Amino acid sequence: MQQRIPFILKGASRWLGLLLFVSATLLACTAPTPTPAPADSADGWTSLATGVEFRVERVTPADSRAFDMHILRLYPAFVQFKVSYRPQSPLSFTDWQAALPDALAFVNANFFDEYDRAIGLVIADGVSYGYSLVDFGGMFQVESLDSMRLRYLVTEPYQGEGYQQAIQSFPMLLSGGQPTRQGDGFNSPARRSAIAQDTSGRIVLFSTGLLGEISFADLQIWLANHPTLAIESALALDGGRSAMLYATNANGSPVTVSGFDTVPVVLGVYAR
C-alpha cells in the first residue's frame, strides 16, 4: 500500500517536488504487486514461515473425549511438496527431523506392511514405487510446482500417469466437499493424520495430536461442516501409532506431534 508523506514546497522547488511525486506515483501504479505472504490473523492462524500457517482448534467428537486438533495450512505459491521414501528402512520422528533439515514441515503418509513397504503407490522425485490402490482410497499428486490436487481413486482411478510426487492412502473422507461412503472401522476412535485441499487450492494438514482420538465418521462430519476451513477434498493418512506432524517456527517453538512407531514414507514441505 502506498504511503503519502506530507511536505511543503515553495517557489520553484514546489514544481520539482511535484514532478518527483507524480513520477513516483506512476511507477508505483505500473509496478507488479507481489502476492502478500500469509501473516497472523484474527481467526487464530499463526504464521510459522512464509506460506505456512498453524492453528489449534478444540474438537469434541461424539464418540471420544475432547482434544486439540493441530492444523497446518500451506500456500502452494510459497511452498513445494516432496515425498521421502525409505522402504525397509523406516525412521522415527526425530530421525526424520534430522534427515530433512530443510523441511518446513512433514507428515506421515502411506500405510505400510510388516516389511515397511508402502501400501499403494509412492512417487518420489519422479520415481514410482509399488502399485496403485484400486477401487478405494485417494491420492495426493504433484504434477508441477503450480499443479497439485487430491484425487478420489474410486471415481478417478490411477491410469499410470507420471507425476513428480505422489502418495496414496485411505479412506477418502471428502470429495467435492461431500463425505464419501463409509466403510468398516469408520466408528472407531484413533489417532489420526489427514491431508486436505480447500476451495482456494491450499493444502491443509491435520493431526489429532499426541493423544487425541477421533473416528473417521466424526472426522468426516467435522471437516464437511467446518464454518471456515472450506475443505473441498480430504484423505486420511496412516494413523494410530504412526501419526506424526512437524513444522518449523521462525518465531518460536516448532510444532511437534511425535509418532510412536517408525514410518518409511513422509510428505515434506519446503520453501520454493
C-alpha positions in Angstrom: 0.0 0.0 0.0 1.4 3.4 -1.0 2.0 5.8 1.9 1.9 9.6 1.1 4.2 11.8 3.2 3.0 15.4 3.7 5.5 18.1 2.6 5.6 21.8 2.0 7.1 23.3 -1.2 7.9 26.9 -2.0 8.7 28.7 -5.3 10.4 26.6 -8.0 11.1 23.8 -5.6 7.4 23.2 -5.4 7.3 22.2 -9.1 10.3 20.0 -8.9 8.9 18.2 -5.8 5.5 17.8 -7.5 7.2 16.3 -10.6 9.1 13.8 -8.5 6.0 12.9 -6.6 3.9 12.3 -9.8 6.8 10.2 -11.2 7.0 8.0 -8.1 3.2 7.6 -8.1 3.2 6.4 -11.7 6.0 3.9 -11.0 4.1 2.6 -8.1 1.0 2.1 -10.2 2.7 0.3 -13.0 4.9 -2.0 -10.9 3.6 -5.5 -10.4 2.1 -6.1 -7.0 3.5 -9.2 -5.2 1.1 -11.6 -3.6 1.2 -11.0 0.1 2.6 -13.7 2.3 0.1 -15.0 4.9 0.5 -13.5 8.4 -1.0 -13.8 11.8 -4.8 -13.3 11.6 -7.7 -12.6 13.8 -9.2 -16.1 13.3 -6.4 -17.9 15.1 -3.9 -18.6 12.4 -0.2 -18.0 13.2 2.4 -17.7 10.5 5.2 -20.2 11.2 7.1 -19.4 7.9 6.3 -17.9 4.6 3.4 -19.9 3.2 2.9 -22.0 6.4 0.1 -21.1 8.9 -0.8 -23.0 12.1 -3.7 -23.1 14.4 -5.0 -25.4 17.2 -8.7 -26.0 17.4 -10.6 -27.7 20.2 -12.7 -30.7 18.9 -15.3 -32.6 20.9 -16.2 -35.8 19.0 -19.4 -37.7 19.6 -17.6 -40.9 20.4 -14.4 -39.8 22.3 -13.0 -37.2 24.6 -12.2 -33.6 23.5 -8.8 -32.9 22.1 -6.8 -30.2 20.3 -6.7 -30.6 16.5 -3.4 -29.4 15.1 -3.9 -27.8 11.6 -1.3 -26.6 9.1 -2.4 -24.5 6.1 0.0 -24.4 3.3 0.1 -21.9 0.4 1.4 -23.5 -2.9 2.6 -20.1 -4.2 5.3 -20.2 -1.4 6.0 -23.9 -0.8 6.6 -27.1 -2.6 6.0 -30.7 -1.7 8.4 -33.7 -1.8 8.0 -37.3 -0.9 10.7 -39.1 1.0 10.6 -42.9 1.0 12.8 -45.4 2.8 11.4 -48.8 2.0 12.5 -51.3 4.6 14.5 -48.6 6.4 11.8 -46.6 8.4 12.7 -43.7 10.6 11.4 -42.3 13.9 10.0 -38.8 14.2 13.3 -37.4 15.5 15.3 -39.3 12.8 13.0 -37.8 10.1 13.7 -34.4 11.5 17.5 -35.0 11.2 17.1 -36.5 7.7 15.1 -33.5 6.4 16.8 -30.4 7.9 15.5 -28.1 5.2 11.8 -29.2 5.5 9.4 -26.5 6.8 7.0 -29.3 7.7 6.3 -33.0 7.2 3.6 -35.5 7.9 3.5 -39.3 7.7 1.9 -40.6 4.5 1.0 -44.1 3.2 0.1 -47.1 5.3 2.8 -49.8 5.1 3.2 -53.6 5.6 5.2 -55.7 8.0 8.2 -55.3 5.8 8.0 -51.5 5.9 6.9 -51.2 2.3 4.3 -48.6 1.5 0.8 -49.8 0.7 -0.3 -48.1 -2.5 1.7 -46.0 -4.9 4.5 -43.8 -3.9 6.2 -41.4 -6.4 9.3 -39.6 -5.1 11.1 -37.1 -7.4 9.5 -38.8 -10.5 10.4 -42.4 -9.5 7.5 -44.7 -8.8 7.3 -47.4 -6.2 4.7 -50.1 -5.6 1.2 -50.3 -7.1 -1.8 -48.1 -7.0 -4.8 -48.7 -4.8 -7.8 -50.0 -6.8 -11.4 -49.2 -6.0 -10.7 -47.4 -2.7 -8.7 -44.7 -1.2 -7.2 -41.5 -2.5 -4.1 -39.9 -3.8 -2.2 -36.6 -3.4 -0.4 -35.9 -6.6 2.1 -33.2 -7.6 2.3 -32.6 -11.3 4.5 -29.4 -11.1 5.2 -26.6 -8.7 1.9 -25.0 -9.6 -0.3 -28.0 -10.1 -1.3 -30.4 -7.3 -4.5 -31.9 -6.0 -6.2 -34.7 -4.1 -7.8 -37.4 -6.2 -10.6 -39.9 -5.2 -9.4 -43.2 -6.7 -12.9 -44.7 -6.7 -14.3 -42.1 -9.2 -10.9 -41.4 -10.9 -8.7 -44.5 -10.9 -5.0 -44.0 -11.4 -4.1 -44.8 -15.0 -0.3 -44.8 -14.8 0.2 -41.0 -15.3 3.7 -39.7 -14.5 3.9 -37.2 -11.6 6.7 -35.5 -9.7 5.5 -36.6 -6.3 2.5 -38.7 -5.1 1.3 -40.6 -2.0 -1.8 -42.8 -1.6 -3.8 -43.7 1.5 -7.3 -44.5 2.7 -10.1 -43.8 3.3 -11.0 -40.8 1.3 -13.1 -38.6 3.6 -14.4 -35.8 1.4 -14.7 -35.5 -2.3 -16.3 -32.4 -3.9 -16.9 -31.1 -0.4 -19.2 -34.1 0.5 -18.5 -37.1 2.7 -17.7 -40.3 0.8 -19.3 -43.7 1.5 -18.4 -45.0 4.9 -16.8 -48.5 5.4 -15.6 -50.8 8.1 -14.0 -49.2 11.1 -15.4 -45.7 10.5 -16.8 -45.5 14.0 -13.6 -46.5 15.8 -11.7 -43.6 17.5 -7.9 -43.5 17.0 -5.1 -41.0 16.5 -5.4 -39.5 13.0 -3.3 -37.7 10.4 -5.0 -36.3 7.3 -4.4 -34.2 4.2 -6.9 -31.9 2.6 -7.4 -29.3 -0.1 -9.6 -26.3 0.4 -11.7 -24.4 -2.2 -8.8 -21.9 -2.7 -6.4 -24.7 -3.6 -4.4 -24.5 -0.3 -3.2 -27.8 1.2 -4.2 -28.4 4.8 -2.6 -31.0 7.1 -4.3 -32.3 10.3 -3.1 -34.2 13.3 -5.1 -35.1 16.4 -2.0 -34.5 18.5 -0.1 -36.9 20.8 -3.2 -38.4 22.5 -6.3 -37.1 20.7 -8.6 -39.6 19.0 -11.5 -39.3 16.6 -13.4 -41.8 14.3 -13.4 -41.4 10.6 -17.2 -40.8 10.8 -16.8 -37.9 13.2 -13.8 -36.5 11.2 -15.9 -36.5 8.1 -18.7 -34.6 9.8 -16.3 -32.1 11.3 -14.5 -31.4 8.0 -17.7 -31.2 5.9 -19.4 -28.8 8.3 -16.5 -26.6 9.4 -17.5 -23.0 9.2 -14.3 -21.5 7.9 -11.9 -24.2 6.5 -13.9 -24.7 3.3 -12.5 -28.2 2.7 -13.1 -29.5 -0.9 -11.4 -32.9 -0.5 -9.8 -34.8 2.3 -7.8 -38.0 2.7 -6.9 -39.9 5.9 -3.3 -40.8 6.2 -1.8 -43.6 8.3 -2.9 -43.0 11.9 -2.6 -44.8 15.2 1.0 -45.1 16.4 2.3 -43.9 13.0 0.6 -40.5 13.1 3.2 -37.6 13.2 3.3 -34.0 12.2 6.2 -31.4 12.3 6.5 -27.8 11.3 9.3 -25.3 11.9 8.6 -22.0 13.6 10.7 -19.0 12.7 9.4 -17.1 15.7 9.2 -19.7 18.5 8.9 -23.4 19.3 8.2 -25.8 16.4 5.0 -27.8 16.0 5.9 -31.4 17.1 3.5 -34.3 17.2 5.7 -37.3 17.6 4.7 -40.7 16.3 5.2 -43.8 18.5 6.5 -46.0 15.6 9.0 -45.6 12.8 7.5 -44.9 9.3 9.0 -45.4 5.9 7.4 -42.6 3.9 6.6 -38.9 4.7 5.4 -35.9 2.7 7.7 -33.0 3.2 7.0 -29.3 2.7 9.8 -27.0 1.6 10.3 -23.3 0.7 10.1 -22.6 -3.1 
